[in-house]
Amino acid sequence: MAVGAQVRVTNRTTGRAFTFTDRGNGNYVWQPVTAETLGVVGDEFALSVRYQNEEFTANTRLARTTTIDSITYELEQDEIGQEDG
């Protein structure tokens, strides 16, 4: 668990930077303003994490997701407890 890191995502296409807040439990969150997004499909992003005098970076591009053409499910009901006998 990394508490106390500085986490930032930069949209390299628009130049906007988004700082993520340390929740104190190893989770970092970004709270958008109403209707604000990090970017759109095709935008390029850089992740920067600074922790204990080290910096870790990654780069990616936001890709379009695949189309979902159907969803199926199967319900299995089991009784909980011991069998009579």
C-alpha positions as CSV (number, residue, x, y, z in Angstrom):
1,M,0.0,0.0,0.0
2,A,1.4,3.4,-1.1
3,V,0.1,6.2,1.2
4,G,1.4,9.7,0.6
5,A,2.2,9.4,-3.1
6,Q,1.5,12.3,-5.6
7,V,-0.6,11.0,-8.4
8,R,-1.4,13.0,-11.6
9,V,-2.9,12.1,-14.9
10,T,-2.3,14.6,-17.8
11,N,-4.3,14.6,-20.9
12,R,-1.5,15.1,-23.4
13,T,-4.0,16.0,-26.2
14,T,-5.6,18.9,-24.3
15,G,-2.8,19.7,-21.9
16,R,-5.1,19.5,-18.8
17,A,-3.7,17.9,-15.7
18,F,-5.8,16.0,-13.1
19,T,-4.5,15.5,-9.5
20,F,-5.7,12.5,-7.6
21,T,-6.3,12.8,-3.8
22,D,-4.8,10.3,-1.4
23,R,-7.6,8.8,0.7
24,G,-5.1,7.5,3.2
25,N,-5.7,3.8,2.5
26,G,-3.7,3.3,-0.7
27,N,-6.6,4.5,-2.9
28,Y,-6.3,7.7,-4.9
29,V,-9.4,9.5,-6.4
30,W,-10.2,12.3,-8.7
31,Q,-13.4,14.1,-8.1
32,P,-14.7,15.6,-11.3
33,V,-16.7,18.9,-11.4
34,T,-20.2,18.3,-12.8
35,A,-20.0,16.8,-16.3
36,E,-16.2,17.1,-16.4
37,T,-14.3,14.2,-18.0
38,L,-10.7,13.2,-18.3
39,G,-11.0,13.2,-22.1
40,V,-12.5,11.5,-25.1
41,V,-11.7,8.5,-27.3
42,G,-8.4,9.1,-29.1
43,D,-6.8,11.4,-26.4
44,E,-3.4,10.5,-25.2
45,F,-2.6,10.4,-21.4
46,A,0.4,10.4,-19.1
47,L,0.3,9.0,-15.6
48,S,2.9,10.3,-13.1
49,V,3.3,8.8,-9.6
50,R,5.8,10.2,-7.2
51,Y,6.5,8.1,-4.1
52,Q,9.4,8.1,-1.7
53,N,11.7,10.2,-4.0
54,E,11.0,8.0,-7.0
55,E,8.8,8.8,-10.0
56,F,6.9,6.2,-12.0
57,T,5.3,7.1,-15.4
58,A,3.1,5.5,-18.0
59,N,1.5,6.6,-21.2
60,T,-1.6,5.4,-23.0
61,R,-4.3,6.4,-25.5
62,L,-8.0,6.2,-24.7
63,A,-9.4,3.5,-27.1
64,R,-13.0,2.9,-28.1
65,T,-14.6,0.0,-26.3
66,T,-16.2,-2.9,-28.3
67,T,-19.9,-2.9,-29.0
68,I,-21.9,-5.1,-26.7
69,D,-24.5,-6.9,-28.8
70,S,-26.1,-9.1,-26.2
71,I,-26.1,-10.1,-22.5
72,T,-27.1,-13.4,-21.1
73,Y,-27.4,-14.8,-17.6
74,E,-28.2,-18.1,-15.9
75,L,-29.8,-18.2,-12.4
76,E,-28.8,-21.0,-10.1
77,Q,-30.6,-21.2,-6.8
78,D,-29.1,-23.1,-3.9
79,E,-30.4,-23.5,-0.4
80,I,-28.0,-22.6,2.4
81,G,-27.8,-24.8,5.4
82,Q,-27.6,-28.4,6.3
83,E,-29.7,-31.2,4.7
84,D,-32.4,-32.8,6.8
85,G,-31.5,-36.2,8.1
